[in-house]
Amino acid sequence: MNNPGMTEVLFSLIMVAISIAISRFWKIEVEKDIAIGSIRSFIQLVAVGYALNFIFDLESIWLIIATLLIMSLVGA
C-alpha cells in the first residue's frame, strides 16, 4: 500500500492555503468554511482508512464483500 508521506500532506496544506488566499483576495469570505471543511475531511479520511485497514486485515471474504457492497450503495 502506498501511504502518503509528509510531502503529500504538505502539498495538500499548500493547496488549502492557496484556496484561502484566493478567497481573501476576491473577498468571498469563506475562509472559515474552507478551514473547517479541510479539518473535517482529514479526520474522516483517517477514520475510514483505519476502518478499511481493520476490515481488510481480518481477511474475511464475506466481510470484505459486504463492505464493498455498502460502499457502492452509498456511493451510488
PQR file with spaces between the fields and no chain letter, atoms N, CA, C, O and H, PARSE charges and radii, in Angstrom:
ATOM       1  N    MET     1       0.850   -1.176    0.000 -0.4000 1.5000
ATOM       2  CA   MET     1       0.000    0.000    0.000 -0.0000 2.0000
ATOM       3  C    MET     1       0.892    1.234    0.000  0.5500 1.7000
ATOM       4  O    MET     1       1.918    1.269    0.678 -0.5500 1.4000
ATOM       5  N    ASN     2       0.498    2.231   -0.755 -0.4000 1.5000
ATOM       6  CA   ASN     2       1.264    3.453   -0.876 -0.0000 2.0000
ATOM       7  C    ASN     2       0.703    4.483    0.098  0.5500 1.7000
ATOM       8  O    ASN     2      -0.324    5.108   -0.170 -0.5500 1.4000
ATOM       9  H    ASN     2      -0.336    2.202   -1.306  0.4000 1.0000
ATOM      10  N    ASN     3       1.387    4.657    1.238 -0.4000 1.5000
ATOM      11  CA   ASN     3       0.944    5.625    2.236 -0.0000 2.0000
ATOM      12  C    ASN     3       1.478    7.009    1.894  0.5500 1.7000
ATOM      13  O    ASN     3       2.626    7.152    1.474 -0.5500 1.4000
ATOM      14  H    ASN     3       2.221    4.149    1.456  0.4000 1.0000
ATOM      15  N    PRO     4       0.641    8.029    2.074 -0.5600 1.5000
ATOM      16  CA   PRO     4       1.128    9.381    1.788  0.2800 2.0000
ATOM      17  C    PRO     4       2.192    9.796    2.797  0.5500 1.7000
ATOM      18  O    PRO     4       2.083    9.520    3.992 -0.5500 1.4000
ATOM      19  N    GLY     5       3.204   10.452    2.297 -0.4000 1.5000
ATOM      20  CA   GLY     5       4.267   10.934    3.167 -0.0000 2.0000
ATOM      21  C    GLY     5       4.043   12.396    3.521  0.5500 1.7000
ATOM      22  O    GLY     5       3.008   12.983    3.206 -0.5500 1.4000
ATOM      23  H    GLY     5       3.293   10.677    1.326  0.4000 1.0000
ATOM      24  N    MET     6       5.023   12.953    4.171 -0.4000 1.5000
ATOM      25  CA   MET     6       4.924   14.348    4.593 -0.0000 2.0000
ATOM      26  C    MET     6       4.858   15.289    3.391  0.5500 1.7000
ATOM      27  O    MET     6       4.244   16.353    3.476 -0.5500 1.4000
ATOM      28  H    MET     6       5.864   12.476    4.427  0.4000 1.0000
ATOM      29  N    THR     7       5.478   14.913    2.282 -0.4000 1.5000
ATOM      30  CA   THR     7       5.446   15.757    1.088 -0.0000 2.0000
ATOM      31  C    THR     7       4.026   15.908    0.566  0.5500 1.7000
ATOM      32  O    THR     7       3.604   17.014    0.226 -0.5500 1.4000
ATOM      33  H    THR     7       5.976   14.049    2.213  0.4000 1.0000
ATOM      34  N    GLU     8       3.286   14.806    0.499 -0.4000 1.5000
ATOM      35  CA   GLU     8       1.913   14.856    0.004 -0.0000 2.0000
ATOM      36  C    GLU     8       1.010   15.638    0.953  0.5500 1.7000
ATOM      37  O    GLU     8       0.156   16.408    0.512 -0.5500 1.4000
ATOM      38  H    GLU     8       3.629   13.908    0.774  0.4000 1.0000
ATOM      39  N    VAL     9       1.201   15.440    2.259 -0.4000 1.5000
ATOM      40  CA   VAL     9       0.403   16.181    3.246 -0.0000 2.0000
ATOM      41  C    VAL     9       0.711   17.668    3.154  0.5500 1.7000
ATOM      42  O    VAL     9      -0.202   18.493    3.185 -0.5500 1.4000
ATOM      43  H    VAL     9       1.895   14.816    2.617  0.4000 1.0000
ATOM      44  N    LEU    10       1.977   18.012    3.043 -0.4000 1.5000
ATOM      45  CA   LEU    10       2.368   19.416    2.915 -0.0000 2.0000
ATOM      46  C    LEU    10       1.788   20.029    1.647  0.5500 1.7000
ATOM      47  O    LEU    10       1.325   21.169    1.662 -0.5500 1.4000
ATOM      48  H    LEU    10       2.718   17.341    3.018  0.4000 1.0000
ATOM      49  N    PHE    11       1.810   19.272    0.543 -0.4000 1.5000
ATOM      50  CA   PHE    11       1.247   19.753   -0.713 -0.0000 2.0000
ATOM      51  C    PHE    11      -0.247   20.032   -0.568  0.5500 1.7000
ATOM      52  O    PHE    11      -0.738   21.043   -1.071 -0.5500 1.4000
ATOM      53  H    PHE    11       2.187   18.346    0.530  0.4000 1.0000
ATOM      54  N    SER    12      -0.968   19.152    0.110 -0.4000 1.5000
ATOM      55  CA   SER    12      -2.402   19.377    0.288 -0.0000 2.0000
ATOM      56  C    SER    12      -2.661   20.597    1.173  0.5500 1.7000
ATOM      57  O    SER    12      -3.612   21.342    0.937 -0.5500 1.4000
ATOM      58  H    SER    12      -0.569   18.331    0.518  0.4000 1.0000
ATOM      59  N    LEU    13      -1.826   20.803    2.185 -0.4000 1.5000
ATOM      60  CA   LEU    13      -1.986   22.000    3.029 -0.0000 2.0000
ATOM      61  C    LEU    13      -1.684   23.277    2.242  0.5500 1.7000
ATOM      62  O    LEU    13      -2.315   24.310    2.465 -0.5500 1.4000
ATOM      63  H    LEU    13      -1.054   20.198    2.377  0.4000 1.0000
ATOM      64  N    ILE    14      -0.728   23.205    1.330 -0.4000 1.5000
ATOM      65  CA   ILE    14      -0.429   24.357    0.473 -0.0000 2.0000
ATOM      66  C    ILE    14      -1.622   24.658   -0.426  0.5500 1.7000
ATOM      67  O    ILE    14      -1.947   25.824   -0.650 -0.5500 1.4000
ATOM      68  H    ILE    14      -0.215   22.366    1.149  0.4000 1.0000
ATOM      69  N    MET    15      -2.278   23.618   -0.946 -0.4000 1.5000
ATOM      70  CA   MET    15      -3.458   23.830   -1.804 -0.0000 2.0000
ATOM      71  C    MET    15      -4.593   24.484   -1.005  0.5500 1.7000
ATOM      72  O    MET    15      -5.297   25.351   -1.524 -0.5500 1.4000
ATOM      73  H    MET    15      -2.013   22.671   -0.765  0.4000 1.0000
ATOM      74  N    VAL    16      -4.770   24.070    0.247 -0.4000 1.5000
ATOM      75  CA   VAL    16      -5.787   24.689    1.099 -0.0000 2.0000
ATOM      76  C    VAL    16      -5.430   26.153    1.346  0.5500 1.7000
ATOM      77  O    VAL    16      -6.298   27.025    1.296 -0.5500 1.4000
ATOM      78  H    VAL    16      -4.199   23.366    0.668  0.4000 1.0000
ATOM      79  N    ALA    17      -4.162   26.419    1.610 -0.4000 1.5000
ATOM      80  CA   ALA    17      -3.725   27.800    1.844 -0.0000 2.0000
ATOM      81  C    ALA    17      -3.945   28.663    0.605  0.5500 1.7000
ATOM      82  O    ALA    17      -4.334   29.826    0.715 -0.5500 1.4000
ATOM      83  H    ALA    17      -3.456   25.711    1.651  0.4000 1.0000
ATOM      84  N    ILE    18      -3.696   28.098   -0.563 -0.4000 1.5000
ATOM      85  CA   ILE    18      -3.934   28.852   -1.801 -0.0000 2.0000
ATOM      86  C    ILE    18      -5.414   29.160   -1.962  0.5500 1.7000
ATOM      87  O    ILE    18      -5.773   30.271   -2.350 -0.5500 1.4000
ATOM      88  H    ILE    18      -3.380   27.154   -0.653  0.4000 1.0000
ATOM      89  N    SER    19      -6.277   28.195   -1.671 -0.4000 1.5000
ATOM      90  CA   SER    19      -7.714   28.455   -1.806 -0.0000 2.0000
ATOM      91  C    SER    19      -8.188   29.499   -0.797  0.5500 1.7000
ATOM      92  O    SER    19      -9.075   30.295   -1.103 -0.5500 1.4000
ATOM      93  H    SER    19      -5.986   27.292   -1.356  0.4000 1.0000
ATOM      94  N    ILE    20      -7.608   29.502    0.398 -0.4000 1.5000
ATOM      95  CA   ILE    20      -7.953   30.536    1.383 -0.0000 2.0000
ATOM      96  C    ILE    20      -7.453   31.895    0.911  0.5500 1.7000
ATOM      97  O    ILE    20      -8.152   32.896    1.065 -0.5500 1.4000
ATOM      98  H    ILE    20      -6.887   28.855    0.647  0.4000 1.0000
ATOM      99  N    ALA    21      -6.257   31.944    0.341 -0.4000 1.5000
ATOM     100  CA   ALA    21      -5.719   33.209   -0.174 -0.0000 2.0000
ATOM     101  C    ALA    21      -6.577   33.744   -1.310  0.5500 1.7000
ATOM     102  O    ALA    21      -6.835   34.946   -1.376 -0.5500 1.4000
ATOM     103  H    ALA    21      -5.689   31.130    0.216  0.4000 1.0000
ATOM     104  N    ILE    22      -7.020   32.874   -2.200 -0.4000 1.5000
ATOM     105  CA   ILE    22      -7.891   33.308   -3.299 -0.0000 2.0000
ATOM     106  C    ILE    22      -9.211   33.830   -2.750  0.5500 1.7000
ATOM     107  O    ILE    22      -9.742   34.831   -3.234 -0.5500 1.4000
ATOM     108  H    ILE    22      -6.810   31.897   -2.146  0.4000 1.0000
ATOM     109  N    SER    23      -9.734   33.152   -1.745 -0.4000 1.5000
ATOM     110  CA   SER    23     -10.988   33.600   -1.131 -0.0000 2.0000
ATOM     111  C    SER    23     -10.830   34.995   -0.515  0.5500 1.7000
ATOM     112  O    SER    23     -11.713   35.843   -0.640 -0.5500 1.4000
ATOM     113  H    SER    23      -9.303   32.340   -1.352  0.4000 1.0000
ATOM     114  N    ARG    24      -9.703   35.214    0.146 -0.4000 1.5000
ATOM     115  CA   ARG    24      -9.465   36.542    0.739 -0.0000 2.0000
ATOM     116  C    ARG    24      -9.271   37.601   -0.343  0.5500 1.7000
ATOM     117  O    ARG    24      -9.765   38.721   -0.217 -0.5500 1.4000
ATOM     118  H    ARG    24      -8.986   34.525    0.248  0.4000 1.0000
ATOM     119  N    PHE    25      -8.552   37.245   -1.403 -0.4000 1.5000
ATOM     120  CA   PHE    25      -8.287   38.189   -2.476 -0.0000 2.0000
ATOM     121  C    PHE    25      -9.584   38.643   -3.137  0.5500 1.7000
ATOM     122  O    PHE    25      -9.768   39.835   -3.384 -0.5500 1.4000
ATOM     123  H    PHE    25      -8.151   36.335   -1.505  0.4000 1.0000
ATOM     124  N    TRP    26     -10.478   37.710   -3.425 -0.4000 1.5000
ATOM     125  CA   TRP    26     -11.738   38.034   -4.074 -0.0000 2.0000
ATOM     126  C    TRP    26     -12.828   38.430   -3.082  0.5500 1.7000
ATOM     127  O    TRP    26     -13.967   38.680   -3.477 -0.5500 1.4000
ATOM     128  H    TRP    26     -10.328   36.742   -3.225  0.4000 1.0000
ATOM     129  N    LYS    27     -12.479   38.488   -1.778 -0.4000 1.5000
ATOM     130  CA   LYS    27     -13.406   38.890   -0.714 -0.0000 2.0000
ATOM     131  C    LYS    27     -14.684   38.039   -0.716  0.5500 1.7000
ATOM     132  O    LYS    27     -15.794   38.557   -0.593 -0.5500 1.4000
ATOM     133  H    LYS    27     -11.554   38.285   -1.457  0.4000 1.0000
ATOM     134  N    ILE    28     -14.496   36.719   -0.860 -0.4000 1.5000
ATOM     135  CA   ILE    28     -15.627   35.793   -0.864 -0.0000 2.0000
ATOM     136  C    ILE    28     -16.041   35.439    0.562  0.5500 1.7000
ATOM     137  O    ILE    28     -17.192   35.072    0.800 -0.5500 1.4000
ATOM     138  H    ILE    28     -13.594   36.298   -0.960  0.4000 1.0000
ATOM     139  N    GLU    29     -15.115   35.547    1.506 -0.4000 1.5000
ATOM     140  CA   GLU    29     -15.354   35.312    2.929 -0.0000 2.0000
ATOM     141  C    GLU    29     -15.833   33.895    3.237  0.5500 1.7000
ATOM     142  O    GLU    29     -16.827   33.701    3.937 -0.5500 1.4000
ATOM     143  H    GLU    29     -14.180   35.846    1.313  0.4000 1.0000
ATOM     144  N    VAL    30     -15.117   32.917    2.708 -0.4000 1.5000
ATOM     145  CA   VAL    30     -15.405   31.518    3.026 -0.0000 2.0000
ATOM     146  C    VAL    30     -14.169   30.834    3.634  0.5500 1.7000
ATOM     147  O    VAL    30     -14.064   29.607    3.617 -0.5500 1.4000
ATOM     148  H    VAL    30     -14.309   33.075    2.139  0.4000 1.0000
ATOM     149  N    GLU    31     -13.258   31.619    4.159 -0.4000 1.5000
ATOM     150  CA   GLU    31     -12.029   31.061    4.703 -0.0000 2.0000
ATOM     151  C    GLU    31     -12.309   30.094    5.850  0.5500 1.7000
ATOM     152  O    GLU    31     -11.715   29.018    5.927 -0.5500 1.4000
ATOM     153  H    GLU    31     -13.344   32.615    4.173  0.4000 1.0000
ATOM     154  N    LYS    32     -13.215   30.486    6.736 -0.4000 1.5000
ATOM     155  CA   LYS    32     -13.543   29.630    7.877 -0.0000 2.0000
ATOM     156  C    LYS    32     -14.164   28.317    7.401  0.5500 1.7000
ATOM     157  O    LYS    32     -13.847   27.254    7.933 -0.5500 1.4000
ATOM     158  H    LYS    32     -13.698   31.360    6.673  0.4000 1.0000
ATOM     159  N    ASP    33     -15.042   28.386    6.410 -0.4000 1.5000
ATOM     160  CA   ASP    33     -15.661   27.172    5.871 -0.0000 2.0000
ATOM     161  C    ASP    33     -14.626   26.261    5.224  0.5500 1.7000
ATOM     162  O    ASP    33     -14.694   25.040    5.367 -0.5500 1.4000
ATOM     163  H    ASP    33     -15.301   29.250    5.978  0.4000 1.0000
ATOM     164  N    ILE    34     -13.666   26.851    4.512 -0.4000 1.5000
ATOM     165  CA   ILE    34     -12.608   26.053    3.884 -0.0000 2.0000
ATOM     166  C    ILE    34     -11.769   25.358    4.952  0.5500 1.7000
ATOM     167  O    ILE    34     -11.462   24.172    4.834 -0.5500 1.4000
ATOM     168  H    ILE    34     -13.611   27.843    4.396  0.4000 1.0000
ATOM     169  N    ALA    35     -11.402   26.098    5.988 -0.4000 1.5000
ATOM     170  CA   ALA    35     -10.568   25.525    7.055 -0.0000 2.0000
ATOM     171  C    ALA    35     -11.309   24.400    7.780  0.5500 1.7000
ATOM     172  O    ALA    35     -10.744   23.330    8.003 -0.5500 1.4000
ATOM     173  H    ALA    35     -11.652   27.062    6.084  0.4000 1.0000
ATOM     174  N    ILE    36     -12.564   24.637    8.145 -0.4000 1.5000
ATOM     175  CA   ILE    36     -13.338   23.609    8.847 -0.0000 2.0000
ATOM     176  C    ILE    36     -13.563   22.398    7.953  0.5500 1.7000
ATOM     177  O    ILE    36     -13.453   21.260    8.410 -0.5500 1.4000
ATOM     178  H    ILE    36     -13.023   25.506    7.963  0.4000 1.0000
ATOM     179  N    GLY    37     -13.875   22.634    6.691 -0.4000 1.5000
ATOM     180  CA   GLY    37     -14.062   21.529    5.754 -0.0000 2.0000
ATOM     181  C    GLY    37     -12.805   20.700    5.573  0.5500 1.7000
ATOM     182  O    GLY    37     -12.875   19.475    5.471 -0.5500 1.4000
ATOM     183  H    GLY    37     -13.965   23.558    6.320  0.4000 1.0000
ATOM     184  N    SER    38     -11.665   21.353    5.531 -0.4000 1.5000
ATOM     185  CA   SER    38     -10.400   20.637    5.376 -0.0000 2.0000
ATOM     186  C    SER    38     -10.094   19.774    6.595  0.5500 1.7000
ATOM     187  O    SER    38      -9.652   18.634    6.456 -0.5500 1.4000
ATOM     188  H    SER    38     -11.608   22.348    5.614  0.4000 1.0000
ATOM     189  N    ILE    39     -10.327   20.308    7.775 -0.4000 1.5000
ATOM     190  CA   ILE    39     -10.093   19.540    9.002 -0.0000 2.0000
ATOM     191  C    ILE    39     -11.052   18.357    9.090  0.5500 1.7000
ATOM     192  O    ILE    39     -10.644   17.246    9.431 -0.5500 1.4000
ATOM     193  H    ILE    39     -10.687   21.235    7.888  0.4000 1.0000
ATOM     194  N    ARG    40     -12.334   18.598    8.779 -0.4000 1.5000
ATOM     195  CA   ARG    40     -13.316   17.508    8.820 -0.0000 2.0000
ATOM     196  C    ARG    40     -12.981   16.413    7.817  0.5500 1.7000
ATOM     197  O    ARG    40     -13.081   15.228    8.136 -0.5500 1.4000
ATOM     198  H    ARG    40     -12.665   19.500    8.502  0.4000 1.0000
ATOM     199  N    SER    41     -12.584   16.799    6.610 -0.4000 1.5000
ATOM     200  CA   SER    41     -12.264   15.782    5.605 -0.0000 2.0000
ATOM     201  C    SER    41     -11.029   14.984    6.005  0.5500 1.7000
ATOM     202  O    SER    41     -10.971   13.778    5.766 -0.5500 1.4000
ATOM     203  H    SER    41     -12.503   17.761    6.351  0.4000 1.0000
ATOM     204  N    PHE    42     -10.040   15.640    6.610 -0.4000 1.5000
ATOM     205  CA   PHE    42      -8.845   14.930    7.071 -0.0000 2.0000
ATOM     206  C    PHE    42      -9.219   13.893    8.125  0.5500 1.7000
ATOM     207  O    PHE    42      -8.779   12.745    8.053 -0.5500 1.4000
ATOM     208  H    PHE    42     -10.087   16.620    6.804  0.4000 1.0000
ATOM     209  N    ILE    43     -10.026   14.293    9.098 -0.4000 1.5000
ATOM     210  CA   ILE    43     -10.446   13.373   10.165 -0.0000 2.0000
ATOM     211  C    ILE    43     -11.255   12.218    9.592  0.5500 1.7000
ATOM     212  O    ILE    43     -11.042   11.067    9.974 -0.5500 1.4000
ATOM     213  H    ILE    43     -10.384   15.225    9.156  0.4000 1.0000
ATOM     214  N    GLN    44     -12.174   12.506    8.686 -0.4000 1.5000
ATOM     215  CA   GLN    44     -12.995   11.451    8.089 -0.0000 2.0000
ATOM     216  C    GLN    44     -12.156   10.477    7.267  0.5500 1.7000
ATOM     217  O    GLN    44     -12.371    9.267    7.341 -0.5500 1.4000
ATOM     218  H    GLN    44     -12.347   13.441    8.376  0.4000 1.0000
ATOM     219  N    LEU    45     -11.211   10.980    6.491 -0.4000 1.5000
ATOM     220  CA   LEU    45     -10.371   10.098    5.676 -0.0000 2.0000
ATOM     221  C    LEU    45      -9.482    9.214    6.540  0.5500 1.7000
ATOM     222  O    LEU    45      -9.270    8.045    6.217 -0.5500 1.4000
ATOM     223  H    LEU    45     -11.036   11.963    6.431  0.4000 1.0000
ATOM     224  N    VAL    46      -8.965    9.757    7.628 -0.4000 1.5000
ATOM     225  CA   VAL    46      -8.156    8.947    8.537 -0.0000 2.0000
ATOM     226  C    VAL    46      -9.017    7.862    9.176  0.5500 1.7000
ATOM     227  O    VAL    46      -8.599    6.707    9.258 -0.5500 1.4000
ATOM     228  H    VAL    46      -9.137   10.706    7.890  0.4000 1.0000
ATOM     229  N    ALA    47     -10.221    8.227    9.630 -0.4000 1.5000
ATOM     230  CA   ALA    47     -11.106    7.247   10.259 -0.0000 2.0000
ATOM     231  C    ALA    47     -11.507    6.142    9.285  0.5500 1.7000
ATOM     232  O    ALA    47     -11.478    4.966    9.646 -0.5500 1.4000
ATOM     233  H    ALA    47     -10.561    9.165    9.563  0.4000 1.0000
ATOM     234  N    VAL    48     -11.875    6.498    8.076 -0.4000 1.5000
ATOM     235  CA   VAL    48     -12.257    5.494    7.071 -0.0000 2.0000
ATOM     236  C    VAL    48     -11.052    4.633    6.708  0.5500 1.7000
ATOM     237  O    VAL    48     -11.196    3.426    6.511 -0.5500 1.4000
ATOM     238  H    VAL    48     -11.898    7.454    7.783  0.4000 1.0000
ATOM     239  N    GLY    49      -9.884    5.225    6.618 -0.4000 1.5000
ATOM     240  CA   GLY    49      -8.676    4.464    6.316 -0.0000 2.0000
ATOM     241  C    GLY    49      -8.384    3.408    7.374  0.5500 1.7000
ATOM     242  O    GLY    49      -8.069    2.263    7.051 -0.5500 1.4000
ATOM     243  H    GLY    49      -9.767    6.205    6.778  0.4000 1.0000
ATOM     244  N    TYR    50      -8.493    3.804    8.644 -0.4000 1.5000
ATOM     245  CA   TYR    50      -8.267    2.830    9.712 -0.0000 2.0000
ATOM     246  C    TYR    50      -9.343    1.743    9.714  0.5500 1.7000
ATOM     247  O    TYR    50      -9.038    0.572    9.938 -0.5500 1.4000
ATOM     248  H    TYR    50      -8.749    4.734    8.907  0.4000 1.0000
ATOM     249  N    ALA    51     -10.596    2.122    9.467 -0.4000 1.5000
ATOM     250  CA   ALA    51     -11.682    1.139    9.432 -0.0000 2.0000
ATOM     251  C    ALA    51     -11.474    0.144    8.298  0.5500 1.7000
ATOM     252  O    ALA    51     -11.613   -1.062    8.503 -0.5500 1.4000
ATOM     253  H    ALA    51     -10.844    3.074    9.284  0.4000 1.0000
ATOM     254  N    LEU    52     -11.142    0.631    7.109 -0.4000 1.5000
ATOM     255  CA   LEU    52     -10.908   -0.268    5.981 -0.0000 2.0000
ATOM     256  C    LEU    52      -9.673   -1.146    6.207  0.5500 1.7000
ATOM     257  O    LEU    52      -9.672   -2.326    5.857 -0.5500 1.4000
ATOM     258  H    LEU    52     -11.029    1.611    6.943  0.4000 1.0000
ATOM     259  N    ASN    53      -8.648   -0.577    6.780 -0.4000 1.5000
ATOM     260  CA   ASN    53      -7.457   -1.360    7.094 -0.0000 2.0000
ATOM     261  C    ASN    53      -7.798   -2.495    8.058  0.5500 1.7000
ATOM     262  O    ASN    53      -7.338   -3.623    7.882 -0.5500 1.4000
ATOM     263  H    ASN    53      -8.648    0.381    7.065  0.4000 1.0000
ATOM     264  N    PHE    54      -8.599   -2.197    9.068 -0.4000 1.5000
ATOM     265  CA   PHE    54      -9.032   -3.211   10.031 -0.0000 2.0000
ATOM     266  C    PHE    54      -9.845   -4.306    9.344  0.5500 1.7000
ATOM     267  O    PHE    54      -9.616   -5.493    9.578 -0.5500 1.4000
ATOM     268  H    PHE    54      -8.973   -1.280    9.211  0.4000 1.0000
ATOM     269  N    ILE    55     -10.797   -3.905    8.494 -0.4000 1.5000
ATOM     270  CA   ILE    55     -11.662   -4.878    7.809 -0.0000 2.0000
ATOM     271  C    ILE    55     -10.853   -5.761    6.869  0.5500 1.7000
ATOM     272  O    ILE    55     -11.051   -6.976    6.848 -0.5500 1.4000
ATOM     273  H    ILE    55     -10.982   -2.941    8.304  0.4000 1.0000
ATOM     274  N    PHE    56      -9.943   -5.176    6.089 -0.4000 1.5000
ATOM     275  CA   PHE    56      -9.159   -5.970    5.152 -0.0000 2.0000
ATOM     276  C    PHE    56      -8.136   -6.860    5.862  0.5500 1.7000
ATOM     277  O    PHE    56      -7.777   -7.917    5.343 -0.5500 1.4000
ATOM     278  H    PHE    56      -9.782   -4.189    6.106  0.4000 1.0000
ATOM     279  N    ASP    57      -7.665   -6.450    7.037 -0.4000 1.5000
ATOM     280  CA   ASP    57      -6.745   -7.286    7.802 -0.0000 2.0000
ATOM     281  C    ASP    57      -7.424   -8.523    8.376  0.5500 1.7000
ATOM     282  O    ASP    57      -6.750   -9.512    8.665 -0.5500 1.4000
ATOM     283  H    ASP    57      -7.957   -5.592    7.459  0.4000 1.0000
ATOM     284  N    LEU    58      -8.746   -8.490    8.549 -0.4000 1.5000
ATOM     285  CA   LEU    58      -9.460   -9.662    9.044 -0.0000 2.0000
ATOM     286  C    LEU    58      -9.467  -10.794    8.032  0.5500 1.7000
ATOM     287  O    LEU    58      -9.631  -11.956    8.403 -0.5500 1.4000
ATOM     288  H    LEU    58      -9.294   -7.687    8.315  0.4000 1.0000
ATOM     289  N    GLU    59      -9.292  -10.470    6.766 -0.4000 1.5000
ATOM     290  CA   GLU    59      -9.240  -11.431    5.666 -0.0000 2.0000
ATOM     291  C    GLU    59     -10.495  -12.301    5.578  0.5500 1.7000
ATOM     292  O    GLU    59     -10.419  -13.468    5.193 -0.5500 1.4000
ATOM     293  H    GLU    59      -9.159   -9.526    6.464  0.4000 1.0000
ATOM     294  N    SER    60     -11.632  -11.741    5.929 -0.4000 1.5000
ATOM     295  CA   SER    60     -12.916  -12.431    5.775 -0.0000 2.0000
ATOM     296  C    SER    60     -13.541  -11.968    4.463  0.5500 1.7000
ATOM     297  O    SER    60     -13.915  -10.804    4.318 -0.5500 1.4000
ATOM     298  H    SER    60     -11.695  -10.793    6.241  0.4000 1.0000
ATOM     299  N    ILE    61     -13.649  -12.889    3.513 -0.4000 1.5000
ATOM     300  CA   ILE    61     -14.157  -12.518    2.193 -0.0000 2.0000
ATOM     301  C    ILE    61     -15.575  -11.977    2.278  0.5500 1.7000
ATOM     302  O    ILE    61     -15.937  -11.070    1.528 -0.5500 1.4000
ATOM     303  H    ILE    61     -13.346  -13.835    3.631  0.4000 1.0000
ATOM     304  N    TRP    62     -16.378  -12.518    3.175 -0.4000 1.5000
ATOM     305  CA   TRP    62     -17.777  -12.062    3.283 -0.0000 2.0000
ATOM     306  C    TRP    62     -17.860  -10.657    3.864  0.5500 1.7000
ATOM     307  O    TRP    62     -18.692   -9.856    3.437 -0.5500 1.4000
ATOM     308  H    TRP    62     -16.085  -13.255    3.783  0.4000 1.0000
ATOM     309  N    LEU    63     -17.012  -10.358    4.822 -0.4000 1.5000
ATOM     310  CA   LEU    63     -16.989   -9.009    5.390 -0.0000 2.0000
ATOM     311  C    LEU    63     -16.468   -8.000    4.372  0.5500 1.7000
ATOM     312  O    LEU    63     -16.963   -6.876    4.299 -0.5500 1.4000
ATOM     313  H    LEU    63     -16.336  -11.009    5.168  0.4000 1.0000
ATOM     314  N    ILE    64     -15.485   -8.393    3.600 -0.4000 1.5000
ATOM     315  CA   ILE    64     -14.940   -7.511    2.566 -0.0000 2.0000
ATOM     316  C    ILE    64     -15.987   -7.256    1.480  0.5500 1.7000
ATOM     317  O    ILE    64     -16.157   -6.122    1.034 -0.5500 1.4000
ATOM     318  H    ILE    64     -15.082   -9.307    3.660  0.4000 1.0000
ATOM     319  N    ILE    65     -16.688   -8.314    1.056 -0.4000 1.5000
ATOM     320  CA   ILE    65     -17.745   -8.154    0.045 -0.0000 2.0000
ATOM     321  C    ILE    65     -18.862   -7.266    0.577  0.5500 1.7000
ATOM     322  O    ILE    65     -19.367   -6.404   -0.142 -0.5500 1.4000
ATOM     323  H    ILE    65     -16.550   -9.236    1.419  0.4000 1.0000
ATOM     324  N    ALA    66     -19.250   -7.471    1.837 -0.4000 1.5000
ATOM     325  CA   ALA    66     -20.300   -6.638    2.439 -0.0000 2.0000
ATOM     326  C    ALA    66     -19.857   -5.174    2.504  0.5500 1.7000
ATOM     327  O    ALA    66     -20.650   -4.272    2.233 -0.5500 1.4000
ATOM     328  H    ALA    66     -18.840   -8.171    2.422  0.4000 1.0000
ATOM     329  N    THR    67     -18.609   -4.943    2.858 -0.4000 1.5000
ATOM     330  CA   THR    67     -18.081   -3.577    2.917 -0.0000 2.0000
ATOM     331  C    THR    67     -18.097   -2.926    1.542  0.5500 1.7000
ATOM     332  O    THR    67     -18.527   -1.782    1.396 -0.5500 1.4000
ATOM     333  H    THR    67     -17.965   -5.676    3.078  0.4000 1.0000
ATOM     334  N    LEU    68     -17.629   -3.654    0.536 -0.4000 1.5000
ATOM     335  CA   LEU    68     -17.622   -3.112   -0.824 -0.0000 2.0000
ATOM     336  C    LEU    68     -19.041   -2.856   -1.332  0.5500 1.7000
ATOM     337  O    LEU    68     -19.283   -1.871   -2.031 -0.5500 1.4000
ATOM     338  H    LEU    68     -17.280   -4.584    0.654  0.4000 1.0000
ATOM     339  N    LEU    69     -19.971   -3.733   -0.985 -0.4000 1.5000
ATOM     340  CA   LEU    69     -21.366   -3.542   -1.381 -0.0000 2.0000
ATOM     341  C    LEU    69     -21.954   -2.295   -0.734  0.5500 1.7000
ATOM     342  O    LEU    69     -22.611   -1.495   -1.399 -0.5500 1.4000
ATOM     343  H    LEU    69     -19.775   -4.532   -0.418  0.4000 1.0000
ATOM     344  N    ILE    70     -21.719   -2.135    0.544 -0.4000 1.5000
ATOM     345  CA   ILE    70     -22.223   -0.942    1.261 -0.0000 2.0000
ATOM     346  C    ILE    70     -21.602    0.331    0.689  0.5500 1.7000
ATOM     347  O    ILE    70     -22.295    1.331    0.501 -0.5500 1.4000
ATOM     348  H    ILE    70     -21.185   -2.785    1.085  0.4000 1.0000
ATOM     349  N    MET    71     -20.293    0.294    0.413 -0.4000 1.5000
ATOM     350  CA   MET    71     -19.635    1.467   -0.159 -0.0000 2.0000
ATOM     351  C    MET    71     -20.202    1.799   -1.534  0.5500 1.7000
ATOM     352  O    MET    71     -20.380    2.969   -1.871 -0.5500 1.4000
ATOM     353  H    MET    71     -19.731   -0.519    0.566  0.4000 1.0000
ATOM     354  N    SER    72     -20.484    0.772   -2.323 -0.4000 1.5000
ATOM     355  CA   SER    72     -21.050    1.001   -3.658 -0.0000 2.0000
ATOM     356  C    SER    72     -22.455    1.579   -3.569  0.5500 1.7000
ATOM     357  O    SER    72     -22.810    2.488   -4.319 -0.5500 1.4000
ATOM     358  H    SER    72     -20.339   -0.178   -2.049  0.4000 1.0000
ATOM     359  N    LEU    73     -23.250    1.046   -2.649 -0.4000 1.5000
ATOM     360  CA   LEU    73     -24.624    1.551   -2.497 -0.0000 2.0000
ATOM     361  C    LEU    73     -24.636    2.993   -2.003  0.5500 1.7000
ATOM     362  O    LEU    73     -25.410    3.814   -2.495 -0.5500 1.4000
ATOM     363  H    LEU    73     -22.961    0.307   -2.040  0.4000 1.0000
ATOM     364  N    VAL    74     -23.788    3.297   -1.040 -0.4000 1.5000
ATOM     365  CA   VAL    74     -23.736    4.661   -0.522 -0.0000 2.0000
ATOM     366  C    VAL    74     -23.191    5.613   -1.587  0.5500 1.7000
ATOM     367  O    VAL    74     -23.660    6.744   -1.717 -0.5500 1.4000
ATOM     368  H    VAL    74     -23.160    2.630   -0.641  0.4000 1.0000
ATOM     369  N    GLY    75     -22.200    5.148   -2.347 -0.4000 1.5000
ATOM     370  CA   GLY    75     -21.617    5.972   -3.398 -0.0000 2.0000
ATOM     371  C    GLY    75     -22.572    6.237   -4.564  0.5500 1.7000
ATOM     372  O    GLY    75     -22.484    7.266   -5.235 -0.5500 1.4000
ATOM     373  H    GLY    75     -21.819    4.229   -2.241  0.4000 1.0000
ATOM     374  N    ALA    76     -23.481    5.294   -4.789 -0.4000 1.5000
ATOM     375  CA   ALA    76     -24.420    5.457   -5.895 -0.0000 2.0000
ATOM     376  C    ALA    76     -25.519    6.388   -5.482  0.5500 1.7000
ATOM     377  O    ALA    76     -26.422    6.665   -6.271 -0.5500 1.4000
ATOM     378  H    ALA    76     -23.553    4.458   -4.244  0.4000 1.0000
